[in-house]
Amino acid sequence: MKPVSRTTRRHGAPPFTAAVLHGGPGAAGEMAPVAQELATRGHGVLELLQTEASIAGQISELRQQLETACTGPAVLIGFSWGAWLACLLAARHPARVSKLVLVGCPPFTARHAAGIETARRARLQPAEWQQLNALLHGSGMETAAGLAQALHLLEKSEACKPLPDLPRPAISFDRKIFNRVWPEAADLRRSGALLREATRIRCPVTALHGDHDPHPANGVELPLRKILPDFSFRLLQRCGHKPWIEDHARAVFFQALEDTLALT
C-alpha cells in the first residue's frame, strides 16, 4: 500500500470534511474538478486515489486515508465505482462516514445492469462502438492517445449535453486494478452480497443521477429505498453520467452538494 501522502490530494483549507472518490475502478482524476469547485466555495475536500488491486485493499486504503486527513467522520462523494466503494466503507467502518453522496452510481442488481451496454451502443456509430470495445478490453488505454480516445467515446455514449469549453482533468488508468477489482465487484452484485453489505449503512445517503445516464436510475433508487433508513434520490434532468460536465445539470448538481455539506 502506498503512503497516504502520495494517494491524498487536498483541495481548499482544513478542516477536510468531505472526500471525493473516483470511478473506474483503476481510473483516477475524474472527480478532481468536483473537489476543486467545492474548494472555491469554501469547503476542505480530499481527492482520494485508490491504488490497491482488491476491494478489501481499497477499503483498507480508504479508511487509512480518512483517518489520517480527517479529524472526524467525512461526507463521501463517490462517483460510479467510487459510489459502491463509499457504500462498502460506510457499511464496514461507519465511524468514518457522516453522509454518502452517490453520483452516477452503477445499479445494485444484475437485472438492472443488463441494459447499460445497449444504451451506450445506441449512441455511437458501429465503428465507434467497435473501437471503444477494443480500447476497453485490449491494451490501447495504456497510451495517452488511446486513453484520450476511450474517454472521448465514453463521454459521447454517456453524456447528454456536455459543456464544450469546460477543461477536462488529467486522468490516469491502471489496467491491473481494473482487471482485478471490477470482476470482484461484479460478483458482489451478481450474488446479492453488495446489497447485503448496504443494509448495514446507517448514515444519510443521497443519490444524484442523470436521466440520460446509461446506468439505469431504477437500479439505484428502488433497491436502496427498500433497505436504507435515511435515503433520498434526485433525478437530474437532461444529465448524463457526469453531472459536473453537463450544461443543464451542472449548477443543480453543485447546489445539491452544497446543500448536503451545509447540513454536516
Legacy VTK file of the C-alpha trace (Angstrom):
# vtk DataFile Version 3.0
C-alpha trace
ASCII
DATASET POLYDATA
POINTS 264 float
0.000 0.000 0.000
1.376 3.397 -0.986
1.946 6.067 1.680
-1.205 8.064 2.399
0.611 11.286 1.494
1.001 10.042 -2.087
-2.625 8.997 -2.517
-4.354 12.009 -0.957
-4.772 15.344 -2.699
-6.040 18.261 -0.620
-8.279 20.983 -2.051
-9.084 24.066 -0.014
-8.184 24.602 3.619
-8.699 22.341 6.626
-10.737 21.005 8.226
-11.326 18.441 5.484
-14.906 17.344 5.936
-15.580 15.841 2.503
-13.816 13.460 0.145
-14.370 12.562 -3.499
-13.861 9.015 -4.782
-13.038 8.349 -8.427
-14.691 5.896 -10.770
-13.055 3.085 -12.665
-12.004 1.053 -10.852
-8.439 1.930 -11.758
-9.205 5.385 -13.140
-8.027 8.418 -11.196
-8.671 12.089 -11.784
-12.268 12.335 -12.983
-13.557 13.882 -9.764
-10.784 16.475 -9.451
-12.995 19.228 -10.944
-15.668 18.491 -8.335
-13.166 18.793 -5.490
-11.721 21.968 -6.993
-15.121 23.613 -7.416
-16.178 22.779 -3.861
-12.876 24.179 -2.590
-13.583 27.506 -4.334
-16.862 27.559 -2.395
-15.050 27.327 0.913
-15.003 23.592 1.611
-11.986 21.499 2.548
-12.130 18.487 0.230
-9.922 15.444 -0.170
-9.379 13.767 -3.519
-8.554 10.157 -2.687
-6.699 7.859 -5.077
-7.188 4.124 -4.692
-4.110 2.082 -5.638
-4.912 -1.386 -4.269
-5.930 -4.201 -6.631
-8.677 -5.756 -4.485
-11.867 -4.499 -2.916
-10.649 -5.304 0.595
-7.408 -3.489 -0.161
-9.201 -0.395 -1.449
-11.487 -0.293 1.599
-8.495 -0.523 3.920
-6.637 2.138 1.945
-9.658 4.447 2.014
-10.077 4.003 5.761
-6.420 4.911 6.358
-6.679 7.970 4.116
-9.686 9.256 6.039
-8.191 8.518 9.439
-5.031 10.396 8.502
-6.579 13.508 6.951
-9.920 13.942 8.751
-10.478 14.756 12.398
-13.963 13.247 12.320
-16.400 11.462 10.024
-16.483 12.776 6.445
-19.017 13.210 3.682
-18.036 10.747 0.960
-18.942 11.801 -2.590
-18.451 8.697 -4.702
-18.687 8.634 -8.482
-19.538 5.440 -10.404
-17.352 2.657 -8.917
-16.445 5.152 -6.199
-20.106 5.209 -5.141
-20.019 1.468 -4.469
-16.692 1.807 -2.651
-18.158 4.562 -0.473
-21.092 2.296 0.405
-18.772 -0.563 1.363
-16.643 1.720 3.535
-19.731 3.118 5.291
-21.045 -0.396 5.892
-17.797 -1.696 7.395
-16.418 1.430 9.080
-19.426 3.595 9.972
-17.458 5.866 12.304
-15.523 7.278 9.334
-18.606 8.462 7.377
-21.162 11.161 8.209
-23.042 11.072 4.891
-22.856 9.421 1.488
-23.478 11.091 -1.866
-23.696 8.606 -4.736
-23.114 10.189 -8.163
-23.771 8.213 -11.342
-23.926 5.087 -9.235
-23.960 1.712 -11.025
-27.117 -0.347 -10.491
-27.144 -2.678 -7.494
-28.721 -5.641 -9.270
-27.545 -7.619 -12.294
-31.035 -7.386 -13.773
-30.873 -3.608 -13.942
-27.304 -3.675 -15.277
-28.237 -5.672 -18.343
-29.193 -2.629 -20.431
-26.096 -0.466 -19.879
-24.195 -1.776 -22.887
-27.262 -1.444 -25.130
-27.754 2.190 -24.107
-24.122 3.083 -24.781
-24.048 1.263 -28.092
-27.167 3.052 -29.354
-25.391 6.421 -29.003
-22.325 5.502 -31.067
-21.694 4.653 -34.679
-20.884 0.956 -35.268
-17.213 1.729 -35.912
-17.058 3.845 -32.753
-18.588 1.065 -30.701
-16.068 -1.430 -32.058
-13.219 0.937 -31.269
-14.469 1.582 -27.734
-14.763 -2.134 -27.044
-11.266 -2.732 -28.361
-9.880 0.001 -26.112
-11.771 -1.111 -23.015
-10.891 -4.781 -23.354
-7.485 -4.549 -25.025
-4.326 -2.664 -24.170
-4.899 0.604 -26.040
-5.766 2.662 -22.957
-2.208 2.307 -21.691
-1.153 5.012 -24.166
-2.100 8.678 -23.825
-3.774 8.710 -27.235
-5.712 5.521 -26.569
-6.907 6.717 -23.183
-7.991 10.059 -24.636
-9.967 8.327 -27.395
-11.638 5.940 -24.952
-12.650 8.857 -22.725
-13.990 10.730 -25.755
-16.123 7.776 -26.849
-17.334 7.072 -23.322
-18.392 10.695 -22.947
-20.231 10.551 -26.266
-22.070 7.413 -25.131
-22.865 8.680 -21.626
-23.304 12.468 -21.707
-26.391 14.488 -22.601
-25.069 17.971 -23.447
-21.527 18.391 -22.122
-20.142 21.895 -21.828
-17.768 22.274 -24.801
-15.295 24.685 -23.208
-15.036 23.031 -19.806
-11.452 21.868 -19.187
-11.201 18.117 -18.779
-8.965 16.809 -15.978
-5.899 14.643 -16.446
-6.961 11.039 -15.912
-4.747 8.015 -15.387
-5.800 4.408 -15.870
-4.363 1.282 -14.264
-5.394 -1.829 -16.190
-4.231 -4.190 -13.423
-6.518 -2.559 -10.869
-9.469 -2.633 -13.248
-8.959 -6.265 -14.261
-8.761 -7.411 -10.640
-11.293 -5.193 -8.888
-14.147 -4.997 -11.388
-14.746 -8.777 -11.682
-14.794 -8.949 -7.886
-17.291 -6.066 -7.746
-19.479 -7.632 -10.443
-19.562 -10.867 -8.452
-20.693 -8.944 -5.362
-23.588 -7.508 -7.349
-24.486 -10.798 -9.037
-24.540 -12.722 -5.761
-26.548 -10.099 -3.893
-23.685 -9.525 -1.438
-23.393 -5.869 -2.459
-26.951 -5.132 -1.332
-26.488 -7.191 1.818
-23.486 -5.011 2.668
-25.561 -1.883 2.010
-28.152 -2.914 4.598
-25.517 -2.113 7.253
-25.325 1.571 6.259
-26.843 3.864 8.882
-25.747 7.340 7.778
-27.861 9.525 5.454
-27.463 8.609 1.776
-28.256 10.834 -1.210
-28.123 9.612 -4.797
-27.757 12.125 -7.657
-28.395 10.508 -11.015
-28.753 11.817 -14.558
-31.853 10.911 -16.544
-29.597 10.330 -19.596
-27.097 8.130 -17.734
-26.827 4.646 -19.326
-26.750 3.265 -15.783
-30.488 2.928 -15.048
-31.762 5.104 -12.217
-34.222 2.429 -11.075
-31.303 0.107 -10.379
-30.112 2.540 -7.722
-33.294 4.101 -6.349
-35.525 1.055 -5.966
-33.092 -1.303 -4.177
-31.689 1.361 -1.847
-35.054 2.839 -0.940
-36.100 -0.568 0.368
-33.134 -1.073 2.683
-31.750 2.285 3.827
-33.292 4.123 6.791
-32.327 7.605 5.531
-32.248 7.720 1.715
-33.054 10.418 -0.819
-32.892 10.225 -4.597
-32.733 13.070 -7.093
-33.033 12.525 -10.830
-31.177 15.301 -12.658
-32.881 16.336 -15.875
-31.005 16.436 -19.200
-27.976 14.962 -17.480
-25.651 12.075 -18.267
-23.200 10.049 -16.194
-21.076 13.029 -15.023
-23.339 15.864 -13.827
-20.485 18.342 -13.356
-19.765 18.473 -17.113
-23.404 18.914 -18.145
-24.711 22.236 -19.457
-28.191 21.798 -17.978
-27.340 19.980 -14.741
-24.020 21.391 -13.519
-25.473 24.220 -11.416
-28.183 22.000 -9.899
-25.610 19.316 -9.108
-23.263 21.644 -7.245
-26.146 23.223 -5.367
-27.205 19.758 -4.227
-23.671 19.093 -2.981
-23.617 22.472 -1.238
-26.909 21.696 0.491
-25.562 18.357 1.706
-22.312 19.820 3.002
-24.121 22.721 4.706
-26.051 20.273 6.862
-22.928 18.432 8.026
LINES 1 265
264 0 1 2 3 4 5 6 7 8 9 10 11 12 13 14 15 16 17 18 19 20 21 22 23 24 25 26 27 28 29 30 31 32 33 34 35 36 37 38 39 40 41 42 43 44 45 46 47 48 49 50 51 52 53 54 55 56 57 58 59 60 61 62 63 64 65 66 67 68 69 70 71 72 73 74 75 76 77 78 79 80 81 82 83 84 85 86 87 88 89 90 91 92 93 94 95 96 97 98 99 100 101 102 103 104 105 106 107 108 109 110 111 112 113 114 115 116 117 118 119 120 121 122 123 124 125 126 127 128 129 130 131 132 133 134 135 136 137 138 139 140 141 142 143 144 145 146 147 148 149 150 151 152 153 154 155 156 157 158 159 160 161 162 163 164 165 166 167 168 169 170 171 172 173 174 175 176 177 178 179 180 181 182 183 184 185 186 187 188 189 190 191 192 193 194 195 196 197 198 199 200 201 202 203 204 205 206 207 208 209 210 211 212 213 214 215 216 217 218 219 220 221 222 223 224 225 226 227 228 229 230 231 232 233 234 235 236 237 238 239 240 241 242 243 244 245 246 247 248 249 250 251 252 253 254 255 256 257 258 259 260 261 262 263
